[in-house]
Amino acid sequence: MRGLLDRAYDVAAYLAAVCLIGLLAMVLLSIAGRLFHFFVPGTDAYAGYLMAACGFLALAHTLKRGEHIRVTLLLARLRGRLRYGVELWALAVTAILAAVFAWFSLRLVWQSWVFKDVSTGTDATPLWIPQLAMAAGACLFAVALIDECIGQLRRRRAPHMPAEALRNE
């Protein structure tokens, strides 16, 4: 199961990277359009869709690598069972909130598909398509948080200390 979850987190990160490249392409296309006086409809909308997809698809991978911004001021002062309890509480609350967000993201995709909701721009994109990436990223993030909670409960969760946090400038 561990290997499957890690591969899912990695695939989502690669998809986020592809979305980032797509975002770059949309921005460059928009800039080129202004410079050479042509218009490609929907570039702004697609740039926004790709930015949201990139952010949501990268959430789980970023969490599992310990790269999320954390406020460690309080945790650094706690030791033993108290630190364990506070970490578990924070992970559990976050997992619950992420699961609720994932549920409503899936619900939004479903409603957009049922009502055949389209964007208001000139591209008239069916909104369930870009919303699907957000929902997938939110679901995977909730799974990653539940995975972290289970690891914390089993006391097998490795403490993450990203290299950037070790540098003080």
C-alpha positions as YAML, in Angstrom:
chain: A
units: angstrom
residues:
- id: 1
  name: MET
  ca: [0.00, 0.00, 0.00]
- id: 2
  name: ARG
  ca: [2.86, 2.34, 0.82]
- id: 3
  name: GLY
  ca: [4.31, 2.01, -2.68]
- id: 4
  name: LEU
  ca: [0.93, 2.64, -4.32]
- id: 5
  name: LEU
  ca: [0.34, 5.80, -2.29]
- id: 6
  name: ASP
  ca: [3.84, 7.11, -2.94]
- id: 7
  name: ARG
  ca: [3.41, 6.50, -6.68]
- id: 8
  name: ALA
  ca: [0.04, 8.32, -6.61]
- id: 9
  name: TYR
  ca: [1.66, 11.31, -4.88]
- id: 10
  name: ASP
  ca: [4.48, 11.29, -7.45]
- id: 11
  name: VAL
  ca: [2.11, 11.02, -10.43]
- id: 12
  name: ALA
  ca: [0.11, 13.96, -9.09]
- id: 13
  name: ALA
  ca: [3.34, 15.96, -8.75]
- id: 14
  name: TYR
  ca: [4.29, 15.16, -12.35]
- id: 15
  name: LEU
  ca: [0.83, 16.22, -13.51]
- id: 16
  name: ALA
  ca: [1.26, 19.45, -11.54]
- id: 17
  name: ALA
  ca: [4.55, 20.01, -13.35]
- id: 18
  name: VAL
  ca: [2.83, 19.45, -16.71]
- id: 19
  name: CYS
  ca: [0.15, 21.95, -15.69]
- id: 20
  name: LEU
  ca: [2.89, 24.43, -14.77]
- id: 21
  name: ILE
  ca: [4.41, 24.04, -18.23]
- id: 22
  name: GLY
  ca: [0.94, 24.51, -19.73]
- id: 23
  name: LEU
  ca: [0.52, 27.65, -17.64]
- id: 24
  name: LEU
  ca: [3.80, 28.96, -18.99]
- id: 25
  name: ALA
  ca: [2.62, 28.19, -22.54]
- id: 26
  name: MET
  ca: [-0.65, 30.09, -21.97]
- id: 27
  name: VAL
  ca: [1.18, 33.13, -20.60]
- id: 28
  name: LEU
  ca: [3.71, 33.10, -23.43]
- id: 29
  name: LEU
  ca: [0.93, 32.71, -25.99]
- id: 30
  name: SER
  ca: [-0.89, 35.67, -24.47]
- id: 31
  name: ILE
  ca: [2.28, 37.78, -24.53]
- id: 32
  name: ALA
  ca: [3.03, 36.76, -28.12]
- id: 33
  name: GLY
  ca: [-0.55, 37.62, -29.06]
- id: 34
  name: ARG
  ca: [-0.12, 41.14, -27.73]
- id: 35
  name: LEU
  ca: [3.24, 41.58, -29.44]
- id: 36
  name: PHE
  ca: [2.19, 40.24, -32.84]
- id: 37
  name: HIS
  ca: [-1.45, 41.45, -32.76]
- id: 38
  name: PHE
  ca: [-3.39, 38.19, -32.69]
- id: 39
  name: PHE
  ca: [-5.91, 36.91, -30.20]
- id: 40
  name: VAL
  ca: [-6.29, 33.38, -28.89]
- id: 41
  name: PRO
  ca: [-9.56, 33.12, -26.98]
- id: 42
  name: GLY
  ca: [-9.47, 31.57, -23.53]
- id: 43
  name: THR
  ca: [-5.77, 31.95, -22.73]
- id: 44
  name: ASP
  ca: [-6.50, 33.84, -19.51]
- id: 45
  name: ALA
  ca: [-9.12, 31.30, -18.44]
- id: 46
  name: TYR
  ca: [-6.90, 28.33, -19.26]
- id: 47
  name: ALA
  ca: [-3.99, 29.92, -17.42]
- id: 48
  name: GLY
  ca: [-6.23, 30.18, -14.37]
- id: 49
  name: TYR
  ca: [-7.43, 26.59, -14.71]
- id: 50
  name: LEU
  ca: [-3.87, 25.34, -15.05]
- id: 51
  name: MET
  ca: [-2.70, 27.39, -12.07]
- id: 52
  name: ALA
  ca: [-5.43, 25.90, -9.87]
- id: 53
  name: ALA
  ca: [-4.69, 22.39, -11.15]
- id: 54
  name: CYS
  ca: [-0.98, 22.86, -10.50]
- id: 55
  name: GLY
  ca: [-1.55, 24.01, -6.93]
- id: 56
  name: PHE
  ca: [-4.03, 21.31, -5.97]
- id: 57
  name: LEU
  ca: [-2.24, 18.42, -7.66]
- id: 58
  name: ALA
  ca: [1.00, 19.29, -5.87]
- id: 59
  name: LEU
  ca: [-0.52, 19.41, -2.35]
- id: 60
  name: ALA
  ca: [-0.15, 15.73, -1.41]
- id: 61
  name: HIS
  ca: [3.39, 15.39, -2.76]
- id: 62
  name: THR
  ca: [4.45, 18.57, -1.01]
- id: 63
  name: LEU
  ca: [2.95, 17.38, 2.28]
- id: 64
  name: LYS
  ca: [4.66, 13.99, 2.10]
- id: 65
  name: ARG
  ca: [8.02, 15.65, 1.46]
- id: 66
  name: GLY
  ca: [7.61, 17.94, 4.49]
- id: 67
  name: GLU
  ca: [7.61, 21.09, 2.38]
- id: 68
  name: HIS
  ca: [4.35, 22.65, 3.58]
- id: 69
  name: ILE
  ca: [4.76, 25.81, 5.60]
- id: 70
  name: ARG
  ca: [4.41, 24.90, 9.26]
- id: 71
  name: VAL
  ca: [4.43, 27.01, 12.36]
- id: 72
  name: THR
  ca: [6.96, 25.15, 14.45]
- id: 73
  name: LEU
  ca: [7.40, 27.82, 17.11]
- id: 74
  name: LEU
  ca: [5.10, 25.95, 19.49]
- id: 75
  name: LEU
  ca: [6.08, 22.43, 18.41]
- id: 76
  name: ALA
  ca: [9.78, 23.13, 18.91]
- id: 77
  name: ARG
  ca: [9.12, 23.73, 22.61]
- id: 78
  name: LEU
  ca: [7.04, 20.59, 23.16]
- id: 79
  name: ARG
  ca: [8.50, 17.19, 24.00]
- id: 80
  name: GLY
  ca: [7.35, 13.62, 24.37]
- id: 81
  name: ARG
  ca: [3.69, 12.73, 24.68]
- id: 82
  name: LEU
  ca: [2.52, 16.34, 24.57]
- id: 83
  name: ARG
  ca: [4.23, 16.94, 21.22]
- id: 84
  name: TYR
  ca: [2.86, 13.63, 19.92]
- id: 85
  name: GLY
  ca: [-0.67, 14.62, 20.98]
- id: 86
  name: VAL
  ca: [-0.49, 18.11, 19.50]
- id: 87
  name: GLU
  ca: [0.88, 16.74, 16.21]
- id: 88
  name: LEU
  ca: [-1.86, 14.10, 16.10]
- id: 89
  name: TRP
  ca: [-4.56, 16.66, 16.88]
- id: 90
  name: ALA
  ca: [-3.30, 19.04, 14.18]
- id: 91
  name: LEU
  ca: [-3.11, 16.25, 11.60]
- id: 92
  name: ALA
  ca: [-6.57, 14.94, 12.50]
- id: 93
  name: VAL
  ca: [-8.23, 18.36, 12.29]
- id: 94
  name: THR
  ca: [-6.47, 19.10, 9.02]
- id: 95
  name: ALA
  ca: [-7.45, 15.70, 7.60]
- id: 96
  name: ILE
  ca: [-11.08, 16.31, 8.51]
- id: 97
  name: LEU
  ca: [-11.04, 19.76, 6.91]
- id: 98
  name: ALA
  ca: [-9.32, 18.38, 3.80]
- id: 99
  name: ALA
  ca: [-11.87, 15.56, 3.54]
- id: 100
  name: VAL
  ca: [-14.74, 18.04, 3.77]
- id: 101
  name: PHE
  ca: [-13.11, 20.21, 1.10]
- id: 102
  name: ALA
  ca: [-12.56, 17.13, -1.10]
- id: 103
  name: TRP
  ca: [-16.22, 16.14, -0.70]
- id: 104
  name: PHE
  ca: [-17.47, 19.56, -1.72]
- id: 105
  name: SER
  ca: [-14.98, 19.70, -4.60]
- id: 106
  name: LEU
  ca: [-16.32, 16.41, -5.92]
- id: 107
  name: ARG
  ca: [-19.85, 17.68, -5.43]
- id: 108
  name: LEU
  ca: [-19.02, 20.83, -7.40]
- id: 109
  name: VAL
  ca: [-17.65, 18.73, -10.28]
- id: 110
  name: TRP
  ca: [-20.77, 16.58, -10.25]
- id: 111
  name: GLN
  ca: [-23.11, 19.58, -10.22]
- id: 112
  name: SER
  ca: [-21.21, 21.28, -13.03]
- id: 113
  name: TRP
  ca: [-21.48, 18.11, -15.08]
- id: 114
  name: VAL
  ca: [-25.20, 17.60, -14.35]
- id: 115
  name: PHE
  ca: [-26.14, 21.22, -15.04]
- id: 116
  name: LYS
  ca: [-23.78, 21.41, -18.06]
- id: 117
  name: ASP
  ca: [-22.19, 24.53, -16.58]
- id: 118
  name: VAL
  ca: [-19.76, 26.30, -18.91]
- id: 119
  name: SER
  ca: [-17.34, 29.17, -18.40]
- id: 120
  name: THR
  ca: [-18.57, 32.65, -19.21]
- id: 121
  name: GLY
  ca: [-15.55, 33.44, -21.38]
- id: 122
  name: THR
  ca: [-15.28, 33.15, -25.14]
- id: 123
  name: ASP
  ca: [-13.97, 29.58, -24.82]
- id: 124
  name: ALA
  ca: [-17.19, 28.21, -23.15]
- id: 125
  name: THR
  ca: [-15.29, 25.37, -21.48]
- id: 126
  name: PRO
  ca: [-17.41, 22.84, -19.58]
- id: 127
  name: LEU
  ca: [-16.43, 23.71, -16.01]
- id: 128
  name: TRP
  ca: [-16.35, 20.14, -14.74]
- id: 129
  name: ILE
  ca: [-13.14, 19.56, -16.71]
- id: 130
  name: PRO
  ca: [-10.90, 22.10, -14.92]
- id: 131
  name: GLN
  ca: [-12.71, 21.45, -11.64]
- id: 132
  name: LEU
  ca: [-11.80, 17.77, -11.88]
- id: 133
  name: ALA
  ca: [-8.11, 18.52, -11.33]
- id: 134
  name: MET
  ca: [-8.94, 20.53, -8.21]
- id: 135
  name: ALA
  ca: [-11.14, 17.72, -6.88]
- id: 136
  name: ALA
  ca: [-8.51, 15.06, -7.63]
- id: 137
  name: GLY
  ca: [-5.82, 17.10, -5.89]
- id: 138
  name: ALA
  ca: [-8.07, 17.76, -2.90]
- id: 139
  name: CYS
  ca: [-8.95, 14.06, -2.58]
- id: 140
  name: LEU
  ca: [-5.33, 12.99, -2.80]
- id: 141
  name: PHE
  ca: [-4.38, 15.64, -0.23]
- id: 142
  name: ALA
  ca: [-7.04, 14.27, 2.15]
- id: 143
  name: VAL
  ca: [-5.68, 10.75, 1.62]
- id: 144
  name: ALA
  ca: [-2.14, 12.00, 2.30]
- id: 145
  name: LEU
  ca: [-3.27, 13.65, 5.54]
- id: 146
  name: ILE
  ca: [-5.06, 10.49, 6.66]
- id: 147
  name: ASP
  ca: [-1.88, 8.61, 5.78]
- id: 148
  name: GLU
  ca: [0.11, 11.01, 7.97]
- id: 149
  name: CYS
  ca: [-2.42, 10.56, 10.82]
- id: 150
  name: ILE
  ca: [-2.06, 6.79, 10.65]
- id: 151
  name: GLY
  ca: [1.71, 7.16, 10.61]
- id: 152
  name: GLN
  ca: [1.52, 9.41, 13.66]
- id: 153
  name: LEU
  ca: [-0.76, 6.96, 15.48]
- id: 154
  name: ARG
  ca: [1.65, 4.10, 14.78]
- id: 155
  name: ARG
  ca: [4.57, 6.34, 15.71]
- id: 156
  name: ARG
  ca: [6.12, 5.65, 12.32]
- id: 157
  name: ARG
  ca: [5.84, 9.15, 10.98]
- id: 158
  name: ALA
  ca: [9.26, 10.54, 10.18]
- id: 159
  name: PRO
  ca: [9.75, 14.13, 11.32]
- id: 160
  name: HIS
  ca: [10.14, 16.33, 8.28]
- id: 161
  name: MET
  ca: [12.65, 19.12, 8.39]
- id: 162
  name: PRO
  ca: [13.08, 20.66, 4.95]
- id: 163
  name: ALA
  ca: [16.55, 21.95, 4.12]
- id: 164
  name: GLU
  ca: [15.19, 25.46, 3.54]
- id: 165
  name: ALA
  ca: [14.02, 25.68, 7.16]
- id: 166
  name: LEU
  ca: [17.53, 24.94, 8.34]
- id: 167
  name: ARG
  ca: [18.94, 28.03, 6.64]
- id: 168
  name: ASN
  ca: [18.60, 31.34, 8.40]
- id: 169
  name: GLU
  ca: [19.41, 34.43, 6.44]
...
